[in-house]
């Protein structure tokens, strides 16, 4: 399973999205608002799940974190930068 697929599975599992499959989540589509429709509570839960899974260090800057969590692709890029970093 590639990183993007793993992130999609974490989104589904951590947010208990029972009616959504990995195929329903588009890699470059926004996760919040008009895209998948996640909200700020979902962002907190997803952030904790990703921190646990990938041992991430999130910024204290909310707008920076918002940029990282825009889509599955931006999360994957952030994870890769942390792992190579």
MMTF fields as JSON, N, C-alpha, C and O atoms, coordinates in Angstrom:
{
  "mmtfVersion": "1.0.0",
  "mmtfProducer": "UNKNOWN",
  "numBonds": 339,
  "numAtoms": 340,
  "numGroups": 85,
  "numChains": 1,
  "numModels": 1,
  "chainsPerModel": [1],
  "groupsPerChain": [85],
  "chainIdList": ["A"],
  "bondAtomList": [4, 2, 8, 6, 12, 10, 16, 14, 20, 18, 24, 22, 28, 26, 32, 30, 36, 34, 40, 38, 44, 42, 48, 46, 52, 50, 56, 54, 60, 58, 64, 62, 68, 66, 72, 70, 76, 74, 80, 78, 84, 82, 88, 86, 92, 90, 96, 94, 100, 98, 104, 102, 108, 106, 112, 110, 116, 114, 120, 118, 124, 122, 128, 126, 132, 130, 136, 134, 140, 138, 144, 142, 148, 146, 152, 150, 156, 154, 160, 158, 164, 162, 168, 166, 172, 170, 176, 174, 180, 178, 184, 182, 188, 186, 192, 190, 196, 194, 200, 198, 204, 202, 208, 206, 212, 210, 216, 214, 220, 218, 224, 222, 228, 226, 232, 230, 236, 234, 240, 238, 244, 242, 248, 246, 252, 250, 256, 254, 260, 258, 264, 262, 268, 266, 272, 270, 276, 274, 280, 278, 284, 282, 288, 286, 292, 290, 296, 294, 300, 298, 304, 302, 308, 306, 312, 310, 316, 314, 320, 318, 324, 322, 328, 326, 332, 330, 336, 334],
  "bondOrderList": [1, 1, 1, 1, 1, 1, 1, 1, 1, 1, 1, 1, 1, 1, 1, 1, 1, 1, 1, 1, 1, 1, 1, 1, 1, 1, 1, 1, 1, 1, 1, 1, 1, 1, 1, 1, 1, 1, 1, 1, 1, 1, 1, 1, 1, 1, 1, 1, 1, 1, 1, 1, 1, 1, 1, 1, 1, 1, 1, 1, 1, 1, 1, 1, 1, 1, 1, 1, 1, 1, 1, 1, 1, 1, 1, 1, 1, 1, 1, 1, 1, 1, 1, 1],
  "groupList": [{"groupName": "UNK", "atomNameList": ["N", "CA", "C", "O"], "elementList": ["N", "C", "C", "O"], "formalChargeList": [0, 0, 0, 0], "bondAtomList": [1, 0, 2, 1, 3, 2], "bondOrderList": [1, 1, 2], "singleLetterCode": "X", "chemCompType": "L-PEPTIDE LINKING"}],
  "groupTypeList": [0, 0, 0, 0, 0, 0, 0, 0, 0, 0, 0, 0, 0, 0, 0, 0, 0, 0, 0, 0, 0, 0, 0, 0, 0, 0, 0, 0, 0, 0, 0, 0, 0, 0, 0, 0, 0, 0, 0, 0, 0, 0, 0, 0, 0, 0, 0, 0, 0, 0, 0, 0, 0, 0, 0, 0, 0, 0, 0, 0, 0, 0, 0, 0, 0, 0, 0, 0, 0, 0, 0, 0, 0, 0, 0, 0, 0, 0, 0, 0, 0, 0, 0, 0, 0],
  "groupIdList": [1, 2, 3, 4, 5, 6, 7, 8, 9, 10, 11, 12, 13, 14, 15, 16, 17, 18, 19, 20, 21, 22, 23, 24, 25, 26, 27, 28, 29, 30, 31, 32, 33, 34, 35, 36, 37, 38, 39, 40, 41, 42, 43, 44, 45, 46, 47, 48, 49, 50, 51, 52, 53, 54, 55, 56, 57, 58, 59, 60, 61, 62, 63, 64, 65, 66, 67, 68, 69, 70, 71, 72, 73, 74, 75, 76, 77, 78, 79, 80, 81, 82, 83, 84, 85],
  "secStructList": [7, 7, 2, 2, 2, 2, 2, 2, 2, 2, 2, 2, 2, 2, 6, 6, 7, 6, 6, 7, 7, 4, 4, 4, 1, 7, 6, 6, 1, 7, 1, 5, 6, 6, 1, 1, 7, 5, 7, 2, 2, 2, 2, 2, 2, 2, 2, 2, 2, 2, 2, 2, 2, 2, 7, 7, 7, 7, 7, 1, 7, 2, 2, 2, 2, 2, 2, 2, 6, 1, 1, 2, 2, 2, 2, 2, 2, 2, 2, 2, 2, 2, 2, 2, 7],
  "xCoordList": [0.854, 0.0, 0.9, 1.795, 0.656, 1.484, 1.017, -0.021, 1.797, 1.545, 0.175, -0.539, -0.191, -1.492, -2.639, -3.61, -2.522, -3.558, -3.619, -4.701, -2.463, -2.412, -3.075, -3.817, -2.809, -3.418, -4.934, -5.671, -5.406, -6.854, -7.469, -8.55, -6.789, -7.305, -7.315, -8.246, -6.299, -6.257, -7.411, -8.04, -7.695, -8.818, -10.119, -10.906, -10.34, -11.567, -11.649, -12.689, -10.554, -10.563, -10.666, -11.483, -9.846, -9.801, -11.07, -11.442, -11.737, -12.956, -14.218, -15.329, -14.03, -15.145, -16.105, -17.319, -15.537, -16.327, -16.775, -16.18, -17.817, -18.259, -18.806, -18.748, -19.334, -19.946, -18.973, -19.379, -17.708, -16.716, -15.614, -15.134, -15.224, -14.109, -12.899, -13.016, -11.738, -10.532, -10.723, -10.179, -11.494, -11.742, -12.569, -12.502, -13.35, -14.172, -13.353, -13.789, -12.179, -11.339, -10.329, -9.447, -10.471, -9.564, -8.285, -8.339, -7.147, -5.842, -5.619, -5.044, -6.062, -5.783, -7.0, -6.939, -8.093, -9.308, -9.214, -8.645, -9.772, -9.732, -10.435, -11.46, -9.869, -10.486, -11.542, -12.478, -11.38, -12.266, -13.131, -12.751, -14.29, -15.171, -15.811, -16.473, -15.615, -16.328, -15.875, -16.613, -14.719, -14.222, -14.906, -16.09, -14.157, -14.693, -15.649, -16.476, -15.534, -16.472, -16.116, -16.993, -14.844, -14.429, -14.474, -14.44, -14.551, -14.581, -13.408, -12.532, -13.395, -12.251, -12.083, -10.957, -13.171, -13.076, -12.416, -11.565, -12.815, -12.193, -10.692, -9.878, -10.345, -8.928, -8.121, -7.007, -8.671, -7.968, -7.788, -6.699, -8.848, -8.772, -7.812, -7.028, -7.886, -7.0, -5.548, -4.643, -5.334, -3.982, -3.388, -2.22, -4.189, -3.694, -3.381, -2.37, -4.232, -4.007, -2.742, -1.964, -2.541, -1.355, -0.079, 0.959, -0.169, 0.991, 1.394, 2.578, 0.401, 0.657, 1.247, 2.214, 0.663, 1.084, 2.468, 3.284, 2.725, 3.955, 4.942, 5.989, 4.618, 5.48, 5.784, 6.936, 4.724, 4.869, 5.012, 4.557, 5.651, 5.694, 4.924, 5.366, 3.773, 2.957, 3.407, 3.93, 3.194, 3.57, 2.609, 1.468, 3.07, 2.188, 1.385, 0.424, 1.786, 1.137, -0.058, 0.117, -1.272, -2.486, -2.597, -3.029, -2.21, -2.345, -1.373, -1.664, -0.219, 0.737, 0.17, 0.236, -0.385, -0.997, -2.16, -2.351, -2.934, -4.06, -3.575, -4.238, -2.418, -1.822, -1.424, -1.636, -0.851, -0.45, -1.657, -1.577, -2.767, -3.944, -4.959, -6.116, -4.548, -5.465, -6.022, -7.225, -5.162, -5.578, -4.723, -3.761, -5.078, -4.271, -2.858, -1.879, -2.75, -1.436, -0.573, 0.608, -1.159, -0.359, 0.028, 1.109, -0.831, -0.472, 0.676, 1.634, 0.59, 1.648, 2.974, 4.019, 2.94, 4.165, 4.75, 5.965, 3.876, 4.327, 4.956, 6.009, 4.312, 4.861, 6.232, 7.177, 6.337, 7.626, 8.706, 9.85, 8.341, 9.326, 9.782, 10.947, 8.888, 9.231, 10.11, 11.022, 9.837, 10.585, 11.964, 12.892, 12.098, 13.388, 14.199, 15.348, 13.564, 14.058, 15.054, 15.369],
  "yCoordList": [-1.179, 0.0, 1.242, 1.365, 2.158, 3.354, 4.334, 4.134, 5.385, 6.323, 6.984, 7.12, 7.391, 8.035, 7.096, 7.513, 5.829, 4.849, 4.639, 4.517, 4.6, 4.429, 5.619, 5.44, 6.826, 8.032, 7.99, 8.329, 7.576, 7.463, 6.483, 6.736, 5.368, 4.386, 4.967, 4.711, 5.74, 6.384, 7.374, 7.453, 8.132, 9.075, 8.314, 8.713, 7.233, 6.443, 5.847, 5.932, 5.245, 4.577, 5.56, 5.372, 6.607, 7.521, 8.356, 8.76, 8.617, 9.428, 8.578, 9.103, 7.248, 6.306, 6.633, 6.714, 6.817, 7.135, 5.836, 5.389, 5.241, 3.914, 3.877, 2.833, 4.986, 5.005, 5.434, 5.627, 5.582, 6.07, 5.028, 4.449, 4.802, 3.892, 4.725, 5.923, 4.074, 4.781, 5.343, 6.398, 4.645, 5.107, 6.393, 7.158, 6.628, 7.839, 9.081, 10.203, 8.887, 10.015, 10.285, 9.468, 11.433, 11.811, 12.399, 13.226, 11.974, 12.339, 13.845, 14.347, 14.571, 16.014, 16.876, 18.101, 16.254, 16.992, 17.514, 16.849, 18.707, 19.223, 18.266, 17.668, 18.135, 17.289, 18.055, 17.466, 19.374, 20.211, 21.083, 21.395, 21.472, 22.333, 21.602, 20.582, 22.124, 21.609, 20.227, 19.563, 19.771, 18.456, 17.336, 17.067, 16.685, 15.579, 16.085, 15.327, 17.363, 17.969, 17.783, 17.845, 17.555, 17.409, 18.759, 19.806, 18.732, 19.971, 20.028, 19.165, 21.04, 21.256, 20.132, 19.82, 19.529, 18.388, 17.217, 16.533, 16.989, 15.938, 16.21, 15.288, 17.469, 17.838, 17.454, 16.944, 17.695, 17.338, 15.825, 15.346, 15.083, 13.623, 13.052, 12.148, 13.593, 13.14, 13.491, 12.686, 14.69, 15.099, 14.164, 13.786, 13.787, 12.866, 11.496, 10.89, 11.0, 9.693, 9.704, 8.751, 10.773, 10.873, 11.027, 10.454, 11.809, 11.957, 10.608, 10.278, 9.839, 8.528, 7.559, 6.855, 7.528, 6.59, 6.909, 6.011, 8.205, 8.59, 9.35, 9.783, 9.516, 10.239, 11.652, 12.087, 12.349, 13.69, 14.743, 14.567, 15.835, 17.022, 18.104, 18.591, 18.477, 19.502, 20.884, 21.054, 21.846, 23.23, 23.821, 23.375, 24.807, 25.541, 26.576, 27.155, 26.797, 27.751, 27.077, 26.185, 27.511, 26.863, 26.97, 26.022, 28.121, 28.261, 27.352, 26.887, 27.098, 26.163, 24.741, 24.024, 24.342, 23.014, 22.867, 21.805, 23.938, 23.917, 23.628, 22.922, 24.18, 23.948, 22.473, 21.879, 21.887, 20.473, 19.549, 18.512, 19.923, 19.059, 19.367, 18.96, 20.069, 20.446, 19.222, 19.14, 18.283, 17.098, 15.904, 16.048, 14.745, 13.542, 13.762, 13.365, 14.392, 14.638, 15.535, 15.254, 16.617, 17.524, 16.857, 17.122, 16.002, 15.251, 14.304, 14.215, 13.594, 12.655, 13.386, 12.898, 14.548, 15.341, 15.754, 15.719, 16.144, 16.538, 15.357, 15.499, 14.196, 12.984, 12.665, 12.391, 12.702, 12.415, 13.412, 13.024, 14.692, 15.704, 15.473, 15.707, 15.021, 14.74, 13.487, 13.431, 12.489, 11.247, 11.379, 10.658, 12.297, 12.494, 13.614, 13.867, 14.275, 15.478, 15.701, 16.851],
  "zCoordList": [0.0, 0.0, 0.0, 0.836, -0.941, -0.958, 0.121, 0.752, 0.319, 1.408, 1.286, 2.28, 0.085, -0.102, 0.271, 0.903, -0.123, 0.224, 1.738, 2.313, 2.368, 3.827, 4.525, 5.491, 4.036, 4.621, 4.448, 5.374, 3.273, 3.055, 4.049, 4.58, 4.305, 5.26, 6.672, 7.436, 7.026, 8.347, 8.478, 9.533, 7.413, 7.438, 7.708, 8.566, 6.986, 7.146, 8.549, 9.203, 9.012, 10.319, 11.478, 12.38, 11.459, 12.611, 12.732, 13.834, 11.61, 11.635, 11.524, 11.454, 11.508, 11.44, 10.295, 10.486, 9.104, 7.911, 7.252, 6.271, 7.793, 7.371, 5.953, 5.302, 5.46, 4.135, 3.036, 1.89, 3.375, 2.416, 2.251, 3.225, 0.996, 0.715, 0.286, 0.029, 0.213, -0.236, -1.636, -1.962, -2.467, -3.836, -3.865, -4.828, -2.803, -2.734, -2.4, -2.661, -1.83, -1.42, -2.53, -2.797, -3.166, -4.257, -3.665, -2.754, -4.182, -3.629, -3.578, -2.612, -4.595, -4.647, -4.326, -4.437, -3.932, -3.591, -2.155, -1.29, -1.899, -0.521, 0.448, 0.118, 1.638, 2.662, 3.448, 3.987, 3.506, 4.319, 3.422, 2.293, 3.924, 3.151, 1.993, 2.184, 0.777, -0.391, -0.836, -1.564, -0.441, -0.854, -0.094, -0.297, 0.782, 1.576, 2.654, 3.161, 3.001, 3.935, 5.402, 6.264, 5.696, 7.089, 7.799, 7.153, 9.143, 9.919, 10.896, 10.87, 11.753, 12.648, 13.679, 14.067, 14.12, 15.046, 14.331, 14.899, 13.079, 12.274, 12.115, 12.159, 11.933, 11.764, 12.997, 12.875, 14.175, 15.414, 15.522, 15.836, 15.263, 15.349, 14.309, 14.598, 13.099, 12.036, 12.363, 12.142, 12.887, 13.275, 14.314, 14.218, 15.307, 16.337, 15.756, 16.113, 14.866, 14.252, 13.394, 13.418, 12.644, 11.79, 12.621, 12.291, 13.702, 14.594, 15.168, 15.242, 15.569, 16.161, 15.132, 15.42, 13.937, 12.9, 12.342, 12.131, 12.105, 11.415, 12.29, 11.809, 13.581, 14.506, 13.989, 13.959, 13.585, 13.017, 14.095, 15.225, 13.728, 14.561, 13.825, 12.784, 14.366, 13.732, 14.188, 15.289, 13.334, 13.625, 14.653, 14.776, 15.375, 16.277, 15.483, 15.991, 14.249, 13.355, 12.672, 11.841, 13.03, 12.504, 10.988, 10.332, 10.421, 8.97, 8.235, 7.133, 8.842, 8.248, 8.273, 7.275, 9.411, 9.514, 8.536, 7.943, 8.373, 7.443, 6.022, 5.261, 5.679, 4.362, 4.212, 3.155, 5.26, 5.226, 5.087, 4.429, 5.704, 5.76, 4.658, 4.759, 3.623, 2.548, 1.823, 1.578, 1.485, 0.724, 1.138, 1.893, 0.646, 0.898, 0.35, 0.981, -0.819, -1.422, -0.533, -0.331, 0.0, 0.836, 2.155, 2.682, 2.692, 3.906, 3.59, 4.358, 2.462, 2.072, 1.877, 2.31, 1.231, 1.036, 2.387, 2.58, 3.32, 4.66, 5.4, 6.022, 5.331, 5.984, 5.402, 6.141, 4.075, 3.438, 3.879, 4.114, 3.99, 4.388, 5.829, 6.152, 6.688, 8.089, 8.189, 9.015, 7.351, 7.413, 6.784, 7.152, 5.839, 5.178, 5.811, 5.448, 6.768, 7.244, 8.192, 8.497]
}
